[in-house]
Amino acid sequence: MASIFGSLRTGLPFRGLSTCAAARRATRSDTQLCNTNRSYIRSQSLYILSTRRYCSTSAIMTKPTADSGDDFRLPLDVKPTHYDLTVKTDLENSKFEGVVKIELDVKKETSTIIFNAADLKLNDASLYSDTLKLKQVDTSRSLDDKAERGVLSFSTPLPAGSKATLSIAFSGELTGSMMGYYKSSFEHEGTKKYYTLTQFEPTAARRAFPCWDEPLLKATFVVTMISPSDTVNLSNMPIASEEIYKPKATPVGDPSLEALFSTLAIADSSQAQWKISKFETTPPMSTYLVAYANGRFAHLESSYKSPLSGKVRPLRIYSTPDVIHQAQYALDIKAKVLPVYEEIFDIEYPLPKLDTLVAHDFDAGAMENWGLITGRTSAFLLDPERADMAAKKRVTVFQSHEVAHMWFGDITTMEWWDYLYLNEGFATLMGEVIVVDRVYPEWKVDSEFISEHLNDALDLDAKLSSHPIEVHCPDANQINQIFDSLSYAKAGSVLRMLSNYVGQERFLKGVSIYLKKHLYGNSVTKDLWQGISESTGMDVPKVMDHWITKIGFPVLTVTEDQNGIHLRQDRFLETGPAEEKDNQTIWTVPLALLTAAGDKVKVDKSVVLDTRETTLAIDTSKPFKLNAGTYGVYRVLYSDERFAAIAKEAAKGDAVFSLNDRIGLVHDVMALSKAGFCKVSSALTIVDILHAEKEFLVWDSIARNIETLVSTWWENEVVVNDLDAFRRALFVPIVKRLGYEYSPSESVDISQLRTRAIGQAAVAGDPIVVEELRTRFAEYMSTGNDSRIPADLFRRTIITAVRHGGRQEYEFAKGLYENPTTPPSKSISAIIAMCASKDETCIKDTYSCILSKARNQDIIYFINGLKTNYLTRRGCAQFFKDNFAEFSKRYEGNFSFKYVISATFENLTKEEDYQQTVDFFKDKDTSRYNLALSQTFDSLRASRAWIERSTTDIAGWLTEWKRRSGEV
């Protein structure tokens, strides 16, 4: 699944964030029901981590008891092998009902059937034994809302080794919960209309039909949908048959379905007719990947030809008719990347078709349902006439990420949620870097990965409240919370490091071996290491285990002497040197040592640091650098003199230090300064040295880090004003050189650099840039023609216009947001602009809009907009607290609530802010978001410590810079 967390900095959803699902606390309800011996599915590999799989350093996450994981896991007296699921959708009454027939293998004699069910009404149930030739109805039943389980008891036990069929009728409500089987709305010609779709990952299939809702328990599925005849039904597989229901003429064929069909109303009008769509049988798959949808959808169609078999498969993208024209680009991307995946893995995509459904209400970014990808509008739609580069990249990454899951997650599925990274880390690396790089090499996505994923992961993993990539998940609350930057970005970064260490070709060969050995099955970490070990001949577990199983990452301290360099590794924390109790891990660190002599540059990828300290003999009079290419998941601390020497050499271009090296240098030195390992003045000196840089991605890393400084010192007017002057000195010359107009013939790099430079100059308050953007927006307001605003500048233009304007500009932005046909990128820009106003009455209207008009999925964009407006940052936190009950209810069960909480509070910097936030949550049930809350508290403490430690230093450097540059 693609989460939303990765792009919240820009107000754009990226991937899951990953996921949505029920987040009700799952607890042990009946000891005897949870007592079943599960050892036969717990292979020795599952215990690699033993009791170390929980986040032991977090004050919030709870250490599991010996059997706490089994409390949430179902007993396996019986195991499902096939589901025959029939669902009737009644949108008019916001209800669904159905019958599921589940074929079971009986592993142990039992008279009790335990399965998952939540928010469902269970009706008639029966159990047929093939061996006994006996059909039984349950003698008693119970539903445990907390454990999300149903229990059916029968009078005659099922014999071990036999087969049985369980039939259950069920019904439920269609709500806007964005999980389970739910309804989504859109406006067409002033009328609100609805359609339905599913979102099951990680634990919400049980909200749509009774099932064994665990990834290990794969089965085949036949889905049959009953719906109004003028609607479209979609599911994982193609339709096998479809017919209009006619009483007496349509054979029901199964007594268990007679009650369901008897309720169908028949009238002469087509609107009252029902149709029956039966889909083909799926391959074995986990319940969280099952999907179906019903609505009045339109679609676009394409196809691709398999490079392995020559078979042509249809590809479609569905949405509501009003926005289908914005979906062509996503469809084109799907057709481009599918054959690339097949060639890389030497495994053909196995299903007959691959659809995408675009949803107006979606908790995550997108979801990899096998054969039916789903996702929010901003993930898959863009204006075909005025698409900006950011939107193109976003749609490309979303679509490619989800297609990657067709192999990572769908064909081969993690055994349990502890191993989520086997899905998400691979989809991040493959879907957003390796495959996209082959389709669009000019985008330099491997370099962009450093800022978009690696640095983001290191920032989160530098907190005491971080967690290992492979983390124990004892219940649904914990499962929901690990769809975070560690399961996605850090996992992807660690796999990227491994790929660079062993060589990408051998790495991908090992991945192919891993997938082929586990086709249609489940896997754990050791399975992946075995595949890559086989392709490389290396002891991969020795290198990788601590990166996956241990919390945190190292900082390598480099000390120079006449004989070479001395290295020491310690755990890196954003608050400074780790205490001994938190500094116990020794990682196996690929050093990727770069040395230069004359015009020859050498990178030694074979050398590793697998002890606390070591010494390397190199000539320190010549340029050198550890972590060449910035593939390693660690920071490197040099002396101030060496940092400056590296920066001066880097400023010369690519001769010695690559684009990746320069990006990593900027991020490293700023993170090290935050932690107190070096001074902020040293970091700013390096930025100043790089002022003649040509590459966009280096400038992007500079801009991100200066934004971090401004956001941290946001209440120190002198420091902020001086940082803005520094920003103007860096970026205004680029604006003057590149101008405001974009050309189709120019490079992607130039286009993105222009966008970034104008954005930074505007934020820093350059009067000429601000006036230029305001003038262009004023013309748009007066004429309705936005042709003078380049698509890539639209977001910065509307934000600048509202920030420096008044009620008129605000209302125009609000109108764009409320117009249902506004393309997603433009709509999100309008949201952020509505939060940028300096007018208190406008901000009050924004708060009102959040409560009364905003879709739940859009609230995170409002919060991010309000936190970047320093006039509203603290007020936004108070607004959230005042309306906590409302937000908590709206996000009940949705994973994205944790992002709303983090965004609301993480940038407050006063001691009283921290204490008030702690006090506010003291009496709240934080089980749905306790990890994110703990990380937020860590952020507040770290920012406060940074301000106290570095204000004099940063102010002094800026004063001296102004004197040198003539800015005084």
NURO-73482 format. One record per residue (C-alpha): x, y, z. Coordinates in steps of 0.25 Angstrom, whole numbers, plus 5000, padded with zeros to 4 digits. Example, Ala and Ser with C-alpha at 12.3 -4.5 7.8 and 13.67 -1.06 7.14 Angstrom:
<sites>
504949825031 505549965029 
</sites>
This chain:
<sites>
500050005000 500550144997 500450235009 500250385010 501350415020 502450425010 502050555003 501350625014 502450725014 501850775001 500450745004 500350634994 500050494998 501050394995 500750234999 499950185011 500450255017 500150145016 498950075021 497650085027 496949975035 496149955048 496950005059 496049955071 496949895082 496949745081 497049675094 496849535099 495449505102 495349365105 496649285109 496149155104 495849205090 497249265089 497949145095 498249065082 499649015079 500149095067 501549035067 501348965054 501249095046 502349165055 503549125047 504949135054 505149255045 504049335051 504749335065 506049405059 505749525068 505149445079 504649555090 505549665084 504449695073 503749795081 504249945082 504949925096 505450065096 504150135094 503450185106 502050165100 502150025092 501849905101 502749785102 501949665098 501649545107 502149415103 500749385096 500249525093 500449505078 499549375079 498449455086 498149535074 498449415064 497349315061 497449175065 497649075053 496848965057 496248985043 496849055031 496149125019 496449085005 495349154997 494349264999 493049274990 492649414994 491349474989 491049624992 489849704990 490049854989 488849944993 489450084991 488050144993 487950095007 489450095010 489449955013 490049825008 489749675011 490249545006 490649405008 492049345009 492349195007 493649155012 494349025009 495148975021 496248875024 496048825038 497448815044 496948765058 495648715063 494748825067 493348865069 493649015070 493949105058 494649235061 494849335051 494949485049 493649585048 493449725052 492349825050 491549715044 490149655047 490249505045 489049435041 488849285037 490049195038 490249045035 491348955034 491448835025 492448725027 492948645015 493348525023 492148515032 491148555021 490548645031 489948785031 489848855044 489348985049 490149055061 489649025075 490249155080 490949275075 491649395081 492349515076 493549585082 493549735078 494949755084 495649635078 494749645065 494449505066 493249415063 493049275070 492049175065 491849045073 491348915067 490848785073 491648695065 493148705064 493848715051 494848605050 496348635048 496748625033 495448645028 494848755019 493648845023 492848965017 492449075026 491249165021 490949295028 489949405024 490349545028 489949685026 490549825029 490449975028 491150055017 491750175024 492850275020 493850205029 494950185018 495150035023 494449905020 493349915010 492950065010 492350175001 493050294995 492350424990 492550514979 491750634973 491250634959 490450754954 490150794968 489650664973 490450574983 490550434978 491150304984 491950184980 492550074988 493950004989 494749924999 495949955007 496449835015 497849855018 498249815029 497149765037 495849815031 495349695022 494649645034 493749775033 493249735020 493049585021 493349475032 494749415029 496149375034 496749505033 498249475034 499249485023 499749345025 498349285023 498349295007 497149235000 496449254986 495249344984 494049344975 493349474977 491949494972 491349634973 489849674972 489549814969 488649914961 488749884946 489250014942 490450014951 491849954949 492449834957 493949824959 494749714966 496149654966 495849564954 495049584941 493549554940 493249414937 491749434935 490749554936 489249544935 488049624939 487349554950 485949504947 485049434957 484849284955 485649294942 487049324948 487549194955 488049214969 488649084970 488949094985 487849084996 488749175005 488649284995 487049274993 486849375004 487749474998 487149474985 485749474990 485949614995 486249674981 485149764976 484749754962 484049874954 483849914939 484850024940 486349994938 486750064951 486049964959 486649844952 487749764958 488949694951 489849584956 491349594953 492149464956 493649474955 494649374952 495449294962 496649364968 497949304971 498249274986 498349404993 498149475006 496849535010 497449675011 497649674996 496249644993 495549754986 494149794980 493449924976 492149964971 491750094964 491450174952 492850174947 493450214934 494850154929 495950174920 496650054914 498050014909 498849884909 500249834910 500949714904 501749624913 503249614909 503249474915 502049404908 501649504897 500249504904 499449634903 498649674916 497649784917 497849904926 496849994931 496650114940 495250144946 494750264952 493450354953 493150404939 493450554943 494950524945 495250414936 495950504926 497050524937 497350384938 498050354925 499450384930 499350274941 498850174931 500050204922 501050184934 500450054937 500650004923 502050054923 502549994936 501849854936 502749794925 503949854933 503549774945 503349644937 504749654931 505449684944 504849574952 504649474941 503249454946 502049484938 500949564944 499949444946 498549504946 497749524933 497549674935 498049794944 497049904947 497250034955 496050104962 496150244966 495350284979 494950414985 495050364999 496250285003 497050275016 498350225010 499050274997 498750154989 498550004991 499149884984 497849794983 498249684973 497749714960 496949844965 497849954970 497150064978 497550204982 497150344985 496950444974 498350514976 499050384974 498550354960 497950484954 498550604948 498150714938 498450664925 498650804919 499450864931 500150754938 501250804947 502550724949 502250694964 500850634960 501450544949 502550494958 501450464969 500550394960 501750314954 502250274967 500850234973 500550144961 501850084960 501950054975 500549984974 500949904962 502249864970 501349804980 500749704970 502049634972 502449684986 501249654995 500249594985 500949474979 501849464991 501349515004 501949535017 501549425027 501149525038 501149675039 502449675047 503049655032 502249775026 503549825021 503649705011 502449775004 502749925006 504249935006 504349864993 503149934987 503850064991 505250024985 504649954973 503450034970 504050174973 505450164969 505950044961 504750034951 504450184950 505950204947 505850114935 504650184930 505050324933 506550324935 506550474934 505850494947 507050444955 506150364964 507250294971 507850434975 506550484979 506350364988 507350424998 506450535001 505150474999 505350345007 506750325013 506850455020 505350445024 505650305030 506850345037 506150465044 505050375050 506050265053 506950365061 505850365072 505850285084 504450245081 504750185068 504550035065 505249925057 504949905043 504449765047 503549795059 502649705067 501149735064 500349675075 498949735071 498249825061 498649955068 500149925066 499949875052 499350005048 500450085054 501650015047 501150065033 502150175035 503450235030 504250115036 503450005029 503550085016 504750185015 505750115024 505449975019 505550025005 506850105009 507449975015 507149895003 507750004994 508949995003 509049845001 508849854986 509949954985 510849864993 510649734986 510349794972 508949824967 508949714956 509349614967 508349674976 507149664967 507549524963 507449484977 506149554979 505649474967 506149344973 505349384986 504049414979 504149284970 504349204983 503149264989 502149284978 500649284984 501249264997 501749335010 503149385014 503949435025 505349505026 506249385025 505549345012 505949475005 507449465011 507549325005 507149364991 508149484991 509249394998 509049294986 509149394976 510449454982 511149344990 511149445002 510749425016 509549525015 508949505029 510349545035 510249675028 508849705029 508149645042 508449765051 507949865041 506649795041 506449745055 507149855063 506649995066 507350115060 508650135052 510050185054 510850305053 512350285049 513250375055 514550395047 515850445053 517050465045 518550445048 519850435040 519550285037 518150295032 516750305039 516150245051 514650205051 513750185062 512250145061 511150185071 509650195071 509250335065 508150405073 507550545070 507850585084 509350555084 510250445088 509450315092 509550265106 510250135108 508950055110 508450105097 509750085090 509949935090 509749905075 510949875066 510549885051 511249825039 511449955032 511849955017 512850075017 512850105002 514150175003 514450274993 515950324991 516450414980 517850424975 518150524963 516950504953 516650364958 515550334967 515350194974 514250144982 514550014990 513149954993 513749825000 514249895013 513249885024 513249925039 512749815047 513449855061 513249975070 514550035065 515650015054 516750085047 516950095031 518250135025 517950245014 518650375010 517850485017 518550585009 517650544997 516150554996 515450445002 514050415007 513250305014 511850255009 512150294994 510850314987 510150325000 509650184999 509950155014 508850165025 509750245034 510350385037 511850415036 512450515045 513750585041 514550695047 514050835043 515350845034 515050725027 513550755025 514050885019 515050815010 514050725005 513050835002 514150914994 514450794986 512950764984 512750904979 513550884967 512550784962 512550634959 514050614957 514250544971 512950554978 511650514971 510250574972 509850474982 511150514991 510750654990 509250634994 509750545006 510750645011 509750745012 508750655020 509850595029 510450725034 509050785037 508650665044 509950655052 509850805056 508450775061 508950665070 510050755075 511250675068 511650795061 511150945060 510050995052 511051105047 511850985041 510650935033 510351075028 511751095024 511650975015 510351025009 511051155006 512251085000 511251014990 510551144986 511051124971 510450984971 509650954957 508850824961 507450834965 507450724975 508650784983 507850914984 506650844988 507450785000 507950925003 506550975003 505950865011 506950885022 506851035023 505351015024 505650925036 506451035042 505451145040 504351045045 505151025058 505451165061 504151215056 503851295068 505251365068 504951485059 506351525057 506851385053 505751365044 505951505037 507451475035 507151335030 506151385020 507251485015 508251365014 507151295006 506951414997 508451424994 508451274990 507251264982 506851404976 508051394966 507551264961 506151334959 506851444951 507651344943 506451244939 505251344939 503851304941 503551234928 503651084925 504051024912 503750884907 505150864902 505850894915 506350784924 505450734936 506650784945 506550924940 504950924942 505050874956 506150974960 505351084955 504151044963 504951024975 505751154974 504451234972 503751164983 504951194993 505051334989 503551364991 503551295004 504751375008 503951505004 504751554992 503851674988 504051654973 503751504973 502551524982 501951644973 502151564960 501351444966 500251534972 500151604958 499951474951 498951424961 498151554960 498051534945 497551394947 496451444957 496051554948 495951474935 495851324939 497051294930 498151234938 499051224925 500051324931 500351234943 501251124939 500650994944 501950964952 501751104959 500251094962 500451044977 501451154981 500651264973 499351234980 499951224994 500751354992 499551424987 498651384999 499851405009 500051545004 498651575000 497251595006 495851535006 495751534991 496951444989 496451355000 495051334994 495651304981 496551194987 495351144995 494451134982 495551054975 495550954987 494050944987 493950924972 493850774970 494450774956 495750844961 496950744958 497550694971 498850764970 498150894969 497150864980 498250824990 498950954986 497651034989 497550965003 498951005007 498651145002 497451155010 498351125022 499351235018 498551355021 498951465031 497551505033 496951445045 495451445040 495951365028 496651265037 495351255045 494651215032 495751115029 495551045043 494051045040 494250985026 495150875033 493950835042 492850855033 493250825018 494650765018 494750615014 495450535025 496550505015 496850655013 496950695027 498450655028 498650755016 497950865025 498750835037 500050835029 499650965023 499351025037 500650985043 501451045032 500751185035 501451235047 500351315051 499451195052 500351085057 500051095071 498551135069 498451005060 498950925072 497850985081 496850965070 497150815069 497050805085 495750885085 495150785074 495850665078 494550585080 494150615066 495450575060 495550455068 494150405063 494450445049 495650365049 495150245057 495950125052 496750205041 498250195041 498450335037 497950395050 499450385055 499950475044 498950585048 499350575062 500850585059 500650695049 499850775059 500850775070 502250735065 502750875062 502350945075 503650985082 503351045096 503450965109 502050995112 501650945098 502250815102 501650805116 500250845111 500250745100 500650635110 499550675120 498550685108 498750535105 498950485119 497450445120 497250395105 497250255100 498550275091 498650125087 498350155073 499450255071 500350235083 501650215075 501450345067 501150425080 502350375086 503150415074 502450555074 502950575089 504350535085 504250635074 503850745083 504950715093 505950705082 505550845076 505550915089 506950855092 507450905079 506951045081 507651055094 508950995090 509051065076 508351205076 509651285079 510451205069 509451225057 509151365061 510651395061 510951325048 509751405041 510251535046 511651505041 511051465028 510251595026 511551675029 512351595019 511251595008 510851745010 509451705015 509551785028 
</sites>
